Amino acid sequence: MAQISPNKVVTITYDLSVTDENQEKVLVESAEAEAPMVFLFGQSGLPEEFESQLSGKSAGDSFNFSLTPEQAYGDYDQQAVVDIPKNVFEIDGKIDEEMLQEGNFLPMSDNQGNHMQGKIVEIGADTVKMDFNHPWPAWSCTSMVK
């Protein structure tokens, strides 16, 4: 039976949980057998430690691990919360009020063309405060290699 190794296509099902402010685990995402996660091992863009935990596993193996912020997407960075001029969100001179709602995630790009997701945290008269921190700085993952 083939083991997970670099450049192999990996298919997994999983439950992804994060710890909330009350230190309780909250399920934030899952991939079931009908729609598993499929990725190229070593080329996925997932945290290195995530792939390290799967390395060497074979089809049918179970796994259960947790990642700290340093191993996942980093500690919360207050500098990643920025005010953006509201007119940036205009399309043909108008703002789509349905799109521009607190809590919405929007695809954005910086001055260098790097793509990122931002969460709207506050809408002011002239600015929109967006948080570009990853929503899951630390997490726990449990499930099985398919």
C-alpha positions as CSV (number, residue, x, y, z in Angstrom):
1,M,0.0,0.0,0.0
2,A,1.4,3.4,-1.0
3,Q,2.4,5.8,1.7
4,I,2.0,9.6,1.6
5,S,5.1,11.2,0.2
6,P,6.1,14.2,-1.9
7,N,4.2,14.7,-5.1
8,K,1.6,12.1,-4.4
9,V,-2.1,12.9,-4.7
10,V,-3.6,12.7,-1.2
11,T,-7.3,12.3,-0.5
12,I,-8.5,12.8,3.1
13,T,-11.7,13.3,5.1
14,Y,-11.4,15.5,8.2
15,D,-12.9,17.6,10.9
16,L,-11.2,20.9,11.6
17,S,-11.7,22.5,15.0
18,V,-10.4,25.7,16.5
19,T,-10.3,26.7,20.1
20,D,-12.6,29.7,20.9
21,E,-12.2,32.4,23.5
22,N,-13.6,30.1,26.1
23,Q,-11.0,27.4,25.3
24,E,-13.8,25.2,23.8
25,K,-13.2,23.3,20.5
26,V,-15.5,24.5,17.8
27,L,-15.9,22.6,14.5
28,V,-15.2,25.1,11.7
29,E,-14.9,22.8,8.6
30,S,-15.1,19.2,7.6
31,A,-14.6,17.2,4.5
32,E,-16.8,14.1,4.2
33,A,-16.4,11.0,2.0
34,E,-18.8,12.5,-0.6
35,A,-16.5,15.6,-1.0
36,P,-13.1,14.8,0.4
37,M,-10.1,17.1,0.4
38,V,-7.7,16.2,-2.4
39,F,-4.2,17.8,-2.7
40,L,-0.7,17.2,-4.1
41,F,1.5,16.4,-1.1
42,G,4.3,18.9,-0.7
43,Q,2.8,21.4,-3.2
44,S,-0.5,22.1,-1.4
45,G,0.2,25.5,0.3
46,L,-1.0,23.9,3.5
47,P,1.0,24.5,6.7
48,E,4.3,22.5,6.7
49,E,3.4,20.9,10.0
50,F,0.0,19.7,8.6
51,E,1.8,17.8,5.9
52,S,4.4,16.6,8.3
53,Q,1.7,15.0,10.4
54,L,0.4,13.1,7.3
55,S,3.7,12.0,5.9
56,G,4.1,8.2,5.8
57,K,0.5,7.5,6.4
58,S,-1.4,5.0,4.1
59,A,-5.0,4.6,2.9
60,G,-7.2,3.8,5.9
61,D,-4.9,5.3,8.5
62,S,-6.5,7.6,11.1
63,F,-4.9,10.8,12.3
64,N,-5.5,13.3,15.1
65,F,-3.2,16.3,15.7
66,S,-3.2,19.9,16.7
67,L,-1.3,22.8,15.4
68,T,-0.2,25.9,17.3
69,P,-0.4,29.3,15.7
70,E,3.3,29.1,14.9
71,Q,2.7,25.8,13.1
72,A,-0.4,26.9,11.3
73,Y,-1.0,30.4,10.1
74,G,0.8,32.5,12.8
75,D,-0.2,34.6,15.8
76,Y,-2.8,37.3,15.4
77,D,-1.2,40.4,13.9
78,Q,-2.8,43.7,14.8
79,Q,-1.0,45.3,11.8
80,A,-3.1,43.0,9.5
81,V,-6.2,44.9,10.5
82,V,-6.4,48.0,8.2
83,D,-8.7,50.8,7.3
84,I,-9.5,50.9,3.5
85,P,-11.1,53.9,1.8
86,K,-14.7,53.0,1.2
87,N,-14.5,54.1,-2.4
88,V,-12.3,51.1,-3.2
89,F,-15.4,49.0,-2.9
90,E,-17.3,51.0,-5.5
91,I,-18.4,49.3,-8.7
92,D,-19.5,51.8,-11.4
93,G,-19.6,54.5,-8.8
94,K,-21.9,52.5,-6.4
95,I,-21.3,50.3,-3.4
96,D,-22.9,46.9,-3.3
97,E,-24.5,47.1,0.2
98,E,-25.1,43.3,0.3
99,M,-21.4,42.6,-0.3
100,L,-20.3,45.3,2.1
101,Q,-21.5,43.7,5.4
102,E,-19.7,43.2,8.7
103,G,-18.5,39.6,8.9
104,N,-18.2,39.1,5.1
105,F,-15.0,37.7,3.7
106,L,-13.9,39.4,0.5
107,P,-11.2,38.6,-2.0
108,M,-8.7,41.4,-2.2
109,S,-5.2,42.1,-3.6
110,D,-2.5,44.4,-2.4
111,N,-0.4,46.9,-4.3
112,Q,2.0,44.1,-5.5
113,G,-0.9,42.0,-6.8
114,N,-0.8,39.4,-4.0
115,H,-4.3,37.9,-3.4
116,M,-5.7,37.5,0.1
117,Q,-9.0,37.1,1.9
118,G,-10.1,39.9,4.2
119,K,-12.9,40.0,6.8
120,I,-15.0,43.1,7.1
121,V,-15.0,44.0,10.8
122,E,-16.4,47.5,10.8
123,I,-17.9,49.9,8.2
124,G,-17.4,53.6,8.9
125,A,-18.6,56.6,7.0
126,D,-15.5,56.8,4.8
127,T,-13.5,53.6,5.5
128,V,-14.0,49.9,5.9
129,K,-11.9,48.1,8.6
130,M,-10.7,44.8,7.3
131,D,-8.9,42.0,9.1
132,F,-6.4,40.0,6.9
133,N,-5.4,37.6,9.6
134,H,-6.1,33.9,8.9
135,P,-9.4,33.1,10.6
136,W,-7.9,29.9,12.1
137,P,-4.5,30.7,13.7
138,A,-4.4,27.4,15.6
139,W,-6.4,24.3,15.0
140,S,-7.0,20.6,15.5
141,C,-7.6,18.1,12.8
142,T,-9.0,14.6,13.1
143,S,-9.9,11.9,10.5
144,M,-8.7,9.4,8.0
145,V,-6.6,9.1,4.9
146,K,-8.7,7.7,2.0
